[in-house]
């Protein structure tokens, strides 16, 4: 098996909207490299990339895959990715270890929403990008429109290296304005015939060749001087300029392909190995403490785990990039995140789900290993004496929440284990067991993401589950004062129970003055775990209630605040003054005063103009300008308030405040009216009063639930 040094390893990630042809292009690239002898198809469910049952069932890529190929002395690792923002965790993790992106555009559809969203990620990572305009054999192909949209969306750094001669059903020829030749393909695709540029295309080819030269020279002073001196750049100079411009994220060259007919894949492979940067040429990886890591096999060994999957009957398969040094079978590395030592017993190159054993991998390469006991995604492993921790992948915050429960008794532990495994495989999923809501919540990226979760639970883990709309973490508080005297008395033979409390409650707010008309003997300020405050005053004079009973009174109040009188939600921002009471020499005890405190607080609360508060989230929606009006209408129909609009290129950013109670329906409405073309982020902002009619409905619903119990 050929060994490759760091200079001869290239890592390219395939990006683009779903249906653009990434997986089919990967098949053609592997076929051209001789890795496979027959190209699979999505329809036949036999591609190297889409091998899972759920991908066969849904006919689309849902997980990132690692494949490798060999091309003219170079090893090219190919990472195929999904095309939906719902699955952005898979896309981002693959981009994190790639050194070049291959953005695939559907020439029939132009620049689609998935492409726009992914392009934002390439800008964040400053990832070198080459563009492949695919499906030029489609009768509705429109290369010029697609390129024009790319320039409109991504900027004028888009530069043509190729253009089609005869797109559509008869597509078979491409003009390459870098090499200044015409490539003509046979019906079987593959290696093209090199021909002179026809006279009918010379003027256009020469014009585009000159534009390419000027664009390349414009990013490099030395090349600009050569261009001024000679009036031309030779092919090597142009490739050098493109190489550096790619590294700097300054130019994005455009190529022509028909992945289905295997036309253009070989030229892409040649450009990747000839011009695209290797890992050692890219900006250095940075550790969490700001140090740079040299991507060299001569350095000490460090690797970064970017993905974990669990294979039935085998265990965890960890995917990693070697950041520096070499990794060999039998090496022992320390996990900087856990402190545990892991032995690397098996190393693999990957071809989809096929593991190919190797003896070593060098800096810049990507591979996999099995059965690391204490290592997870985002962990850094290193050899002893070289403690480094790479900056972790920042996965997007969830935008969609659902409650899940098993439908069969006795499977609670199995469900918990399955959810833990889902998070291990996909850190963009968050699982929360909410004691407040009495629900297990799955936080994910959208409805498609949820569909993947549901499929895995039912098919991979053989669980029967039910999904429900999540409850809302309301808060209860008061708007006025209330005063009561409550007596708890119980006699059942022998010692009984007795406790009487005179209690006043008031709304609490920051800066409130101390209560007047009371002799304050003690004060406790309690920052509540769920937010807000309880301020408790002991204003007992003359020993009407013994001091030792105050903790019990406070405990009773806290219990009722934990499950408020209106809807069973947490209570916040209340001031309690206990100013009088009575006790019995025999029958008074801690339990008596706990119950008296709880009931006095409840009675007061109901009489103090109680109100229900709901969580309000700050939401930012990024969407194409043409659907902004529809989104604004949808926002306003969900009890929400638009805070502002900002232009972001050809997108509009809408900032709004939306009650979390409305978010479940709103996200579904947004996806429907935008056809997935809108991106949403959200974060908790504040609590706000619930409208009266909704409050009454929630109170009645809570009373009905109590009656059923």
C-alpha positions as CSV (number, residue, x, y, z in Angstrom):
1,X,0.0,0.0,0.0
2,X,1.3,3.4,-1.0
3,X,2.4,5.8,1.8
4,X,1.8,9.5,1.5
5,X,3.6,12.3,3.3
6,X,1.9,15.4,4.6
7,X,2.6,17.3,1.4
8,X,0.7,14.7,-0.6
9,X,-2.6,14.5,1.3
10,X,-5.6,16.6,0.3
11,X,-8.8,16.8,2.2
12,X,-11.9,18.0,0.2
13,X,-15.4,18.3,1.5
14,X,-18.4,18.1,-0.9
15,X,-20.9,20.8,-0.1
16,X,-24.2,22.0,-1.6
17,X,-27.9,21.9,-1.4
18,X,-29.6,18.5,-1.3
19,X,-30.1,17.1,-4.9
20,X,-27.2,19.0,-6.3
21,X,-25.4,15.7,-7.0
22,X,-22.6,15.5,-4.4
23,X,-22.9,11.8,-3.7
24,X,-23.1,11.0,-7.5
25,X,-20.0,13.2,-8.0
26,X,-18.2,11.4,-5.3
27,X,-18.9,8.1,-7.1
28,X,-17.5,9.5,-10.3
29,X,-14.4,10.8,-8.5
30,X,-13.8,7.4,-6.9
31,X,-14.4,5.7,-10.2
32,X,-11.9,7.9,-12.1
33,X,-9.3,7.3,-9.4
34,X,-9.8,3.5,-9.8
35,X,-11.0,3.0,-6.3
36,X,-14.2,1.4,-7.6
37,X,-14.8,-0.3,-10.9
38,X,-18.5,0.5,-11.2
39,X,-20.3,3.7,-10.3
40,X,-23.4,3.3,-8.0
41,X,-26.5,5.4,-8.2
42,X,-28.9,6.9,-5.6
43,X,-31.8,5.0,-7.4
44,X,-30.1,1.6,-7.1
45,X,-29.1,2.4,-3.5
46,X,-25.5,1.2,-4.1
47,X,-23.3,4.3,-3.7
48,X,-20.3,4.3,-1.5
49,X,-21.5,7.3,0.3
50,X,-25.1,6.7,1.1
51,X,-25.0,3.3,2.6
52,X,-27.3,3.5,5.6
53,X,-30.8,2.1,5.6
54,X,-32.4,5.5,6.4
55,X,-30.6,7.1,3.5
56,X,-31.8,4.4,1.2
57,X,-35.3,4.9,2.5
58,X,-35.3,8.7,2.2
59,X,-33.2,8.8,-1.0
60,X,-30.8,11.5,0.3
61,X,-27.6,12.0,2.2
62,X,-28.2,12.4,6.0
63,X,-24.7,11.9,7.5
64,X,-21.2,12.9,6.5
65,X,-19.1,10.2,5.1
66,X,-15.3,9.7,4.6
67,X,-13.9,8.2,1.5
68,X,-10.4,8.2,0.1
69,X,-8.8,8.0,-3.3
70,X,-5.4,8.1,-4.9
71,X,-4.6,10.4,-7.8
72,X,-1.3,10.9,-9.5
73,X,0.9,10.6,-6.4
74,X,-1.6,12.3,-4.0
75,X,-4.1,10.9,-1.5
76,X,-7.4,12.7,-1.7
77,X,-9.8,12.3,1.2
78,X,-13.3,13.0,0.2
79,X,-16.0,14.0,2.8
80,X,-19.5,13.9,1.5
81,X,-22.1,15.9,3.4
82,X,-25.9,16.4,3.6
83,X,-27.5,19.4,2.0
84,X,-30.0,20.5,4.7
85,X,-29.5,23.1,7.4
86,X,-31.3,20.7,9.7
87,X,-28.2,18.5,9.5
88,X,-25.7,21.3,9.9
89,X,-23.9,19.5,12.6
90,X,-22.8,16.9,10.1
91,X,-21.7,19.6,7.6
92,X,-19.8,21.7,10.1
93,X,-17.9,18.8,11.6
94,X,-16.7,17.7,8.1
95,X,-15.8,21.2,7.2
96,X,-13.7,21.5,10.4
97,X,-11.2,18.9,9.2
98,X,-11.3,19.7,5.4
99,X,-8.7,21.9,3.7
100,X,-10.8,22.7,0.7
101,X,-14.5,22.8,-0.1
102,X,-16.1,21.6,-3.4
103,X,-19.4,23.4,-3.7
104,X,-21.7,21.7,-6.1
105,X,-24.4,23.7,-7.8
106,X,-27.4,22.3,-9.7
107,X,-27.3,24.1,-13.1
108,X,-31.1,23.6,-13.4
109,X,-31.9,25.2,-10.0
110,X,-29.1,27.7,-9.6
111,X,-28.1,28.8,-6.1
112,X,-30.4,27.2,-3.6
113,X,-31.0,27.9,0.0
114,X,-28.9,25.1,1.3
115,X,-26.0,26.5,-0.7
116,X,-26.5,29.9,0.7
117,X,-26.5,28.7,4.3
118,X,-23.4,26.4,3.7
119,X,-21.6,29.3,2.1
120,X,-21.9,31.3,5.3
121,X,-20.1,28.4,7.1
122,X,-17.3,28.5,4.5
123,X,-16.8,32.2,5.2
124,X,-16.7,31.5,8.9
125,X,-14.0,28.9,8.5
126,X,-12.2,30.8,5.6
127,X,-12.3,27.5,3.8
128,X,-10.8,27.4,0.2
129,X,-13.7,26.7,-2.2
130,X,-13.9,25.5,-5.8
131,X,-17.3,25.4,-7.5
132,X,-18.6,22.6,-9.7
133,X,-21.7,23.5,-11.8
134,X,-23.3,20.1,-12.1
135,X,-26.2,18.5,-14.1
136,X,-25.2,20.3,-17.3
137,X,-26.7,17.4,-19.2
138,X,-30.2,18.4,-18.0
139,X,-32.4,19.9,-20.6
140,X,-33.3,22.8,-18.3
141,X,-29.6,23.5,-17.5
142,X,-28.7,27.2,-17.4
143,X,-25.0,27.7,-16.7
144,X,-24.9,31.4,-17.2
145,X,-27.8,32.0,-14.8
146,X,-26.2,29.8,-12.2
147,X,-22.9,31.6,-12.4
148,X,-24.7,35.0,-12.3
149,X,-26.6,33.9,-9.2
150,X,-23.3,32.6,-7.6
151,X,-21.7,36.0,-8.2
152,X,-24.8,37.8,-6.8
153,X,-24.8,35.6,-3.7
154,X,-21.1,35.0,-3.1
155,X,-19.4,38.0,-4.7
156,X,-17.3,38.8,-7.7
157,X,-14.5,36.5,-6.5
158,X,-16.3,33.8,-8.5
159,X,-14.1,33.2,-11.6
160,X,-14.7,30.9,-14.6
161,X,-12.1,28.2,-15.3
162,X,-14.5,26.3,-17.6
163,X,-17.7,26.9,-19.4
164,X,-19.9,24.4,-21.4
165,X,-20.1,24.5,-25.2
166,X,-23.4,22.6,-25.5
167,X,-25.3,22.2,-22.2
168,X,-28.5,20.3,-22.3
169,X,-29.3,16.8,-23.5
170,X,-26.4,16.9,-26.0
171,X,-23.8,18.1,-23.4
172,X,-20.4,16.6,-24.1
173,X,-17.9,19.5,-24.4
174,X,-16.3,22.1,-22.2
175,X,-13.9,24.9,-22.8
176,X,-11.1,25.2,-20.2
177,X,-9.8,28.8,-20.2
178,X,-7.0,27.9,-17.8
179,X,-5.4,25.3,-20.1
180,X,-7.0,26.9,-23.2
181,X,-8.3,23.6,-24.6
182,X,-11.6,22.0,-25.3
183,X,-12.5,18.8,-23.6
184,X,-14.9,16.5,-25.4
185,X,-16.3,13.5,-23.7
186,X,-17.6,10.2,-25.1
187,X,-21.0,8.9,-24.2
188,X,-19.4,6.9,-21.4
189,X,-17.7,10.0,-19.9
190,X,-14.4,9.4,-18.3
191,X,-11.2,10.8,-19.8
192,X,-12.0,13.4,-22.4
193,X,-10.4,14.1,-25.8
194,X,-8.3,17.3,-25.8
195,X,-9.1,19.4,-28.8
196,X,-8.2,22.9,-30.0
197,X,-10.8,25.6,-29.1
198,X,-13.2,25.9,-32.1
199,X,-13.1,29.2,-34.0
200,X,-16.7,29.9,-32.9
201,X,-15.6,29.9,-29.3
202,X,-12.1,31.6,-29.5
203,X,-13.3,35.1,-28.9
204,X,-15.2,34.1,-25.8
205,X,-12.5,31.8,-24.5
206,X,-9.8,34.5,-25.0
207,X,-11.9,37.0,-23.2
208,X,-12.5,34.7,-20.3
209,X,-8.9,33.7,-20.3
210,X,-7.8,37.3,-19.9
211,X,-10.4,37.9,-17.2
212,X,-9.0,34.9,-15.3
213,X,-5.5,36.1,-15.6
214,X,-6.4,39.6,-14.5
215,X,-8.4,38.3,-11.5
216,X,-5.5,36.1,-10.4
217,X,-2.9,38.8,-10.9
218,X,-5.0,41.3,-9.0
219,X,-4.6,39.2,-5.8
220,X,-0.8,38.9,-6.1
221,X,1.7,41.9,-6.5
222,X,4.4,39.7,-8.1
223,X,2.1,38.2,-10.6
224,X,0.7,41.6,-11.4
225,X,4.2,42.8,-12.2
226,X,4.8,39.8,-14.4
227,X,1.5,40.4,-16.2
228,X,2.4,44.1,-16.8
229,X,5.8,43.1,-18.1
230,X,4.7,40.2,-20.4
231,X,1.0,40.9,-21.0
232,X,0.4,37.3,-20.1
233,X,0.8,34.7,-17.3
234,X,1.8,31.2,-18.2
235,X,-0.1,28.2,-16.9
236,X,2.2,27.5,-13.9
237,X,2.0,31.1,-12.8
238,X,-1.8,31.0,-13.0
239,X,-2.0,27.8,-11.0
240,X,0.4,29.3,-8.4
241,X,-1.9,32.4,-8.2
242,X,-5.0,30.3,-7.9
243,X,-3.3,28.2,-5.2
244,X,-2.5,31.2,-3.0
245,X,-5.9,32.9,-3.7
246,X,-7.7,29.7,-2.5
247,X,-5.7,29.6,0.7
248,X,-6.5,33.2,1.3
249,X,-10.2,32.6,0.6
250,X,-10.0,35.2,-2.2
251,X,-11.0,33.4,-5.4
252,X,-13.5,30.6,-6.1
253,X,-12.8,28.9,-9.5
254,X,-15.8,27.4,-11.4
255,X,-15.7,24.1,-13.2
256,X,-18.3,22.2,-15.3
257,X,-19.4,18.6,-14.6
258,X,-22.1,16.1,-15.3
259,X,-21.6,13.7,-12.3
260,X,-24.3,11.4,-13.7
261,X,-22.5,11.0,-17.0
262,X,-19.0,11.0,-15.4
263,X,-17.9,14.1,-17.3
264,X,-15.5,16.5,-15.6
265,X,-14.7,14.5,-12.4
266,X,-11.2,13.7,-13.6
267,X,-10.4,17.3,-14.3
268,X,-11.6,18.2,-10.8
269,X,-9.4,15.6,-9.3
270,X,-6.5,16.9,-11.2
271,X,-7.1,20.5,-10.1
272,X,-7.5,19.3,-6.4
273,X,-4.1,17.5,-6.4
274,X,-2.4,20.2,-8.5
275,X,-3.7,23.4,-7.1
276,X,-5.8,23.0,-3.9
277,X,-3.8,23.3,-0.7
278,X,-2.7,20.5,1.6
279,X,-3.3,20.7,5.3
280,X,0.3,21.8,6.0
281,X,-0.2,24.8,3.7
282,X,-3.3,26.0,5.4
283,X,-3.3,28.4,8.4
284,X,-2.2,26.5,11.5
285,X,-4.6,24.9,13.9
286,X,-5.0,26.8,17.1
287,X,-5.3,25.4,20.6
288,X,-7.7,26.7,23.3
289,X,-4.9,28.6,24.9
290,X,-3.9,30.3,21.6
291,X,-0.9,28.2,20.6
292,X,-0.4,27.1,17.0
293,X,0.2,23.5,15.9
294,X,2.6,22.8,13.0
295,X,1.1,20.3,10.6
296,X,4.2,18.3,10.2
297,X,5.0,14.6,10.6
298,X,8.2,15.6,12.3
299,X,6.4,17.1,15.2
300,X,4.9,15.2,18.2
301,X,1.7,13.4,17.6
302,X,-1.7,15.0,18.2
303,X,-5.1,14.2,16.6
304,X,-8.6,15.7,16.8
305,X,-11.8,13.6,16.9
306,X,-14.4,15.2,14.7
307,X,-17.1,12.5,14.5
308,X,-18.2,9.4,16.4
309,X,-20.6,6.7,15.2
310,X,-21.7,3.4,16.8
311,X,-21.6,0.3,14.7
312,X,-23.8,-2.7,15.8
313,X,-21.8,-5.5,17.4
314,X,-18.5,-3.5,17.0
315,X,-18.7,-0.4,19.1
316,X,-17.7,3.3,18.7
317,X,-15.9,4.2,15.5
318,X,-14.0,7.5,16.0
319,X,-13.1,9.6,13.0
320,X,-10.1,11.9,13.4
321,X,-7.7,14.2,11.7
322,X,-4.0,13.9,12.5
323,X,-2.9,17.5,13.5
324,X,0.8,16.8,13.8
325,X,3.2,13.9,13.9
326,X,2.3,10.3,13.0
327,X,-0.2,7.9,14.5
328,X,0.7,4.2,14.4
329,X,-1.0,1.0,15.5
330,X,-0.1,0.4,19.2
331,X,0.5,4.0,20.0
332,X,-0.8,5.2,23.4
333,X,-2.2,8.7,23.5
334,X,-3.5,10.9,26.3
335,X,-7.0,12.4,25.9
336,X,-6.4,16.0,27.0
337,X,-10.1,16.5,27.7
338,X,-10.6,13.4,30.0
339,X,-7.0,12.7,31.1
340,X,-7.4,9.1,30.1
341,X,-4.8,7.1,28.1
342,X,-6.1,5.5,25.0
343,X,-4.3,2.7,23.1
344,X,-4.7,2.9,19.3
345,X,-5.2,-0.8,18.4
346,X,-6.5,-0.4,14.9
347,X,-6.2,2.3,12.2
348,X,-8.4,2.6,9.1
349,X,-8.8,4.5,6.0
350,X,-12.5,4.7,5.1
351,X,-14.5,4.1,1.9
352,X,-18.0,4.8,3.1
353,X,-18.7,2.0,5.5
354,X,-15.7,-0.1,4.4
355,X,-12.8,0.0,6.8
356,X,-9.3,-0.5,5.2
357,X,-6.6,-1.3,7.8
358,X,-3.4,0.8,7.6
359,X,-0.3,0.8,9.7
360,X,0.1,4.6,10.1
361,X,-1.4,8.0,9.2
362,X,0.6,11.2,9.0
363,X,-0.1,14.8,9.8
364,X,-2.9,16.2,7.7
365,X,-4.5,12.8,7.0
366,X,-7.9,11.7,8.1
367,X,-8.8,8.2,9.4
368,X,-10.7,6.2,11.9
369,X,-10.1,3.9,14.9
370,X,-12.3,1.6,16.9
371,X,-13.1,1.2,20.6
372,X,-11.7,4.3,22.2
373,X,-13.2,3.9,25.7
374,X,-13.2,7.4,27.0
375,X,-12.9,9.6,23.9
376,X,-15.7,11.6,22.3
377,X,-16.3,14.1,19.5
378,X,-14.3,17.3,20.0
379,X,-11.6,15.6,22.0
380,X,-7.9,16.0,21.4
381,X,-5.5,13.1,21.8
382,X,-1.7,13.6,22.1
383,X,1.5,11.8,23.0
384,X,2.9,12.3,26.4
385,X,4.8,15.4,27.0
386,X,2.9,17.3,24.3
387,X,-0.3,18.5,26.1
388,X,-2.5,20.3,23.5
389,X,-6.2,20.8,23.2
390,X,-7.6,22.0,19.9
391,X,-10.4,24.5,19.7
392,X,-13.7,22.5,19.7
393,X,-16.3,22.5,16.9
394,X,-19.0,25.0,17.8
395,X,-22.2,23.2,16.9
396,X,-25.2,25.4,16.3
397,X,-27.8,26.0,19.0
398,X,-31.0,23.9,18.7
399,X,-34.0,25.6,17.1
400,X,-36.6,22.9,17.5
401,X,-37.7,21.1,20.7
402,X,-39.9,18.0,21.2
403,X,-40.8,15.9,24.2
404,X,-40.3,12.1,23.9
405,X,-41.5,9.2,26.0
406,X,-41.5,5.4,25.6
407,X,-44.8,3.8,25.0
408,X,-43.9,0.5,26.7
409,X,-43.3,0.2,30.4
410,X,-39.9,-1.0,31.6
411,X,-38.0,0.6,28.6
412,X,-37.1,3.8,30.4
413,X,-33.5,2.8,30.9
414,X,-33.2,1.6,27.3
415,X,-34.6,4.9,26.0
416,X,-32.2,6.8,28.2
417,X,-29.2,4.8,26.8
418,X,-30.4,5.3,23.2
419,X,-30.7,9.1,23.7
420,X,-27.2,9.2,25.2
421,X,-25.9,7.4,22.1
422,X,-27.7,9.8,19.8
423,X,-26.0,12.7,21.4
424,X,-22.6,10.9,21.3
425,X,-23.0,10.5,17.5
426,X,-24.5,13.9,16.9
427,X,-23.5,16.7,19.4
428,X,-25.9,19.1,17.7
429,X,-28.6,17.2,19.5
430,X,-29.3,18.1,23.1
431,X,-31.3,15.9,25.5
432,X,-32.8,17.4,28.7
433,X,-34.6,15.6,31.4
434,X,-36.7,18.4,32.8
435,X,-37.8,17.9,36.4
436,X,-39.8,21.1,36.1
437,X,-41.9,20.0,33.1
438,X,-41.8,16.3,33.9
439,X,-40.7,15.6,30.3
440,X,-37.6,14.3,28.5
441,X,-36.9,16.9,25.8
442,X,-34.9,16.5,22.6
443,X,-33.5,19.8,21.3
444,X,-32.5,19.5,17.6
445,X,-32.1,21.5,14.4
446,X,-35.6,21.0,12.8
447,X,-38.2,18.6,11.6
448,X,-35.9,16.6,9.3
449,X,-33.4,16.3,12.1
450,X,-36.2,15.0,14.4
451,X,-37.2,12.5,11.7
452,X,-33.6,11.1,11.8
453,X,-33.8,10.9,15.6
454,X,-37.2,9.1,15.4
455,X,-36.0,6.7,12.8
456,X,-32.9,5.7,14.8
457,X,-34.9,5.2,18.0
458,X,-37.4,3.0,16.3
459,X,-35.1,1.1,13.9
460,X,-31.6,1.1,15.3
461,X,-32.7,0.8,19.0
462,X,-36.0,-1.0,18.5
463,X,-37.9,1.4,20.7
464,X,-41.5,2.4,20.5
465,X,-41.7,6.1,21.3
466,X,-44.2,8.9,21.3
467,X,-43.4,12.6,20.5
468,X,-45.4,15.4,22.1
469,X,-45.4,19.2,22.0
470,X,-43.2,20.3,24.9
471,X,-44.7,22.0,27.9
472,X,-43.8,25.6,28.7
473,X,-41.8,26.6,31.7
474,X,-44.2,29.3,32.9
475,X,-43.6,31.4,36.0
476,X,-46.1,32.6,38.6
477,X,-45.9,35.9,40.5
478,X,-48.2,38.5,42.2
479,X,-49.2,42.1,41.4
480,X,-50.5,43.3,44.8
481,X,-50.3,42.7,48.5
482,X,-52.3,40.2,50.5
483,X,-52.6,39.4,54.2
484,X,-54.0,36.4,56.0
485,X,-54.0,34.4,59.2
486,X,-53.9,30.7,58.7
487,X,-54.4,28.1,61.5
488,X,-53.4,24.5,61.0
489,X,-55.0,22.2,63.6
490,X,-55.3,18.5,63.6
491,X,-56.3,16.2,66.5
492,X,-56.3,12.5,66.1
493,X,-55.8,11.1,69.6
494,X,-52.7,11.8,71.6
495,X,-50.4,14.6,70.5
496,X,-52.0,16.6,67.6
497,X,-50.8,19.3,65.2
498,X,-51.1,23.0,65.7
499,X,-49.6,26.0,64.1
500,X,-51.0,29.5,63.4
501,X,-49.3,32.1,61.2
502,X,-50.1,35.7,60.3
503,X,-48.5,36.4,57.0
504,X,-48.3,39.2,54.5
505,X,-46.9,38.8,50.9
506,X,-45.9,41.5,48.5
507,X,-44.4,41.7,45.0
508,X,-40.6,41.9,45.1
509,X,-38.6,44.0,42.7
510,X,-35.0,45.2,42.6
511,X,-34.5,48.2,44.9
512,X,-37.7,47.8,46.8
513,X,-37.6,49.6,50.2
514,X,-37.7,47.7,53.4
515,X,-41.2,47.0,54.8
516,X,-42.6,49.5,57.3
517,X,-44.8,49.0,60.3
518,X,-43.0,45.7,61.3
519,X,-40.2,45.0,63.7
520,X,-37.8,43.1,61.5
521,X,-36.0,40.4,63.6
522,X,-34.5,38.4,60.6
523,X,-34.3,38.5,56.9
524,X,-33.3,35.9,54.2
525,X,-32.8,36.7,50.5
526,X,-33.0,33.5,48.4
527,X,-31.9,33.5,44.8
528,X,-34.3,30.9,43.4
529,X,-32.8,28.1,41.2
530,X,-35.3,28.9,38.5
531,X,-34.7,32.7,38.6
532,X,-36.1,35.6,40.6
533,X,-36.1,35.9,44.3
534,X,-37.9,35.1,47.6
535,X,-37.3,37.5,50.4
536,X,-38.4,36.2,53.8
537,X,-38.8,38.4,56.9
538,X,-39.2,37.2,60.5
539,X,-41.1,40.0,62.2
540,X,-42.4,38.0,65.2
541,X,-42.4,40.0,68.4
542,X,-42.7,38.5,72.0
543,X,-42.1,34.9,71.1
544,X,-45.6,34.3,69.5
545,X,-43.8,31.7,67.4
546,X,-40.6,30.1,68.5
547,X,-37.6,30.9,66.3
548,X,-36.9,27.2,65.8
549,X,-40.1,26.9,63.6
550,X,-39.1,29.6,61.1
551,X,-37.1,27.1,58.9
552,X,-40.2,24.9,58.7
553,X,-42.4,27.9,57.7
554,X,-39.8,28.8,55.0
555,X,-39.7,25.2,53.9
556,X,-43.5,25.1,53.4
557,X,-43.4,28.4,51.5
558,X,-40.6,27.0,49.2
559,X,-42.6,23.9,48.5
560,X,-45.6,25.9,47.3
561,X,-43.3,28.2,45.3
562,X,-41.9,25.1,43.6
563,X,-45.4,24.2,42.4
564,X,-47.4,27.4,42.3
565,X,-51.1,27.7,43.0
566,X,-52.1,28.8,39.5
567,X,-50.7,26.1,37.1
568,X,-48.1,24.2,39.2
569,X,-45.3,26.4,37.7
570,X,-42.5,27.9,39.7
571,X,-43.2,31.1,41.7
572,X,-40.8,34.0,41.7
573,X,-40.2,37.5,43.0
574,X,-42.3,37.5,46.2
575,X,-41.6,39.1,49.6
576,X,-43.0,37.3,52.6
577,X,-43.5,38.8,56.0
578,X,-44.4,36.6,59.0
579,X,-45.4,39.0,61.7
580,X,-47.6,37.1,64.2
581,X,-49.0,33.7,65.1
582,X,-49.6,31.2,67.9
583,X,-48.2,27.9,69.0
584,X,-49.2,25.1,71.4
585,X,-46.9,23.8,74.1
586,X,-47.6,20.1,73.1
587,X,-49.1,20.0,69.6
588,X,-46.9,22.5,67.8
589,X,-44.0,20.9,65.8
590,X,-42.1,21.4,62.5
591,X,-44.7,19.7,60.4
592,X,-47.5,21.8,61.7
593,X,-45.7,25.1,60.9
594,X,-44.5,23.8,57.5
595,X,-48.1,23.1,56.6
596,X,-49.3,26.4,58.0
597,X,-46.6,28.3,56.1
598,X,-47.5,26.5,52.8
599,X,-51.3,27.1,53.2
600,X,-50.9,30.7,54.3
601,X,-48.7,31.4,51.3
602,X,-51.1,29.7,49.0
603,X,-54.1,31.6,50.3
604,X,-52.3,34.9,50.1
605,X,-51.0,34.2,46.7
606,X,-54.5,33.6,45.2
607,X,-55.6,37.0,46.8
608,X,-52.6,39.0,45.6
609,X,-53.7,39.5,41.9
610,X,-51.6,36.5,40.7
611,X,-50.3,36.5,37.1
612,X,-48.7,34.0,34.9
613,X,-45.4,34.8,33.1
614,X,-44.2,33.1,29.9
615,X,-40.6,32.9,28.5
616,X,-40.0,35.2,25.5
617,X,-37.2,34.3,23.1
618,X,-35.1,36.6,21.0
619,X,-35.3,35.2,17.5
620,X,-33.3,36.1,14.4
621,X,-34.5,34.8,11.0
622,X,-32.3,35.1,7.9
623,X,-34.4,34.7,4.7
624,X,-34.4,35.8,1.1
625,X,-35.8,39.3,0.6
626,X,-38.8,38.1,-1.5
627,X,-40.3,36.1,1.3
628,X,-39.7,38.7,4.1
629,X,-43.3,40.0,3.9
630,X,-44.8,36.5,4.4
631,X,-42.5,35.8,7.3
632,X,-43.4,39.1,9.0
633,X,-47.1,38.2,8.7
634,X,-46.4,34.8,10.2
635,X,-44.5,36.4,13.1
636,X,-47.3,38.7,13.9
637,X,-49.9,35.9,13.9
638,X,-47.9,34.2,16.7
639,X,-48.3,36.9,19.4
640,X,-44.9,38.2,18.5
641,X,-43.2,41.6,18.0
642,X,-40.8,42.5,15.3
643,X,-37.8,44.4,16.6
644,X,-36.0,45.3,13.4
645,X,-35.0,44.4,9.9
646,X,-31.4,44.4,8.6
647,X,-30.1,43.8,5.1
648,X,-27.5,41.0,4.9
649,X,-26.4,40.8,1.2
650,X,-29.5,39.6,-0.7
651,X,-31.0,38.3,2.6
652,X,-33.0,40.1,5.2
653,X,-32.4,39.5,8.9
654,X,-35.6,39.8,10.9
655,X,-35.2,40.3,14.6
656,X,-38.3,39.5,16.7
657,X,-39.4,38.5,20.2
658,X,-41.6,35.4,20.2
659,X,-43.2,33.5,23.1
660,X,-41.7,30.0,23.4
661,X,-45.3,28.7,23.5
662,X,-45.6,29.8,19.9
663,X,-42.3,28.6,18.7
664,X,-43.3,25.0,18.0
665,X,-46.0,26.0,15.5
666,X,-44.0,29.0,14.2
667,X,-40.9,27.0,13.2
668,X,-43.2,24.6,11.2
669,X,-45.0,27.6,9.6
670,X,-41.6,29.2,8.7
671,X,-40.3,26.0,7.1
672,X,-43.5,25.7,5.1
673,X,-43.7,29.2,3.7
674,X,-40.0,29.5,3.0
675,X,-39.5,25.9,1.6
676,X,-36.6,25.6,4.0
677,X,-35.0,28.8,2.7
678,X,-34.9,30.6,6.1
679,X,-32.4,30.1,8.9
680,X,-33.5,30.7,12.4
681,X,-31.5,31.2,15.7
682,X,-33.1,31.8,19.1
683,X,-32.1,32.5,22.7
684,X,-34.0,33.2,25.9
685,X,-34.6,36.9,26.5
686,X,-37.0,37.5,29.4
687,X,-40.4,36.6,31.0
688,X,-43.5,38.5,30.2
689,X,-47.2,38.4,31.3
690,X,-49.4,35.9,29.6
691,X,-52.5,37.4,28.0
692,X,-55.5,37.2,30.4
693,X,-57.6,34.8,28.2
694,X,-54.6,32.4,27.8
695,X,-53.9,32.6,31.5
696,X,-57.5,31.6,32.4
697,X,-57.3,28.7,29.9
698,X,-54.1,27.4,31.4
699,X,-55.5,27.7,35.0
700,X,-58.6,25.7,34.0
701,X,-56.5,23.1,32.3
702,X,-54.4,22.7,35.4
703,X,-57.5,22.3,37.6
704,X,-58.8,19.6,35.3
705,X,-55.5,17.7,35.5
706,X,-55.6,17.8,39.3
707,X,-59.2,16.5,39.3
708,X,-58.2,13.6,37.0
709,X,-55.4,12.7,39.4
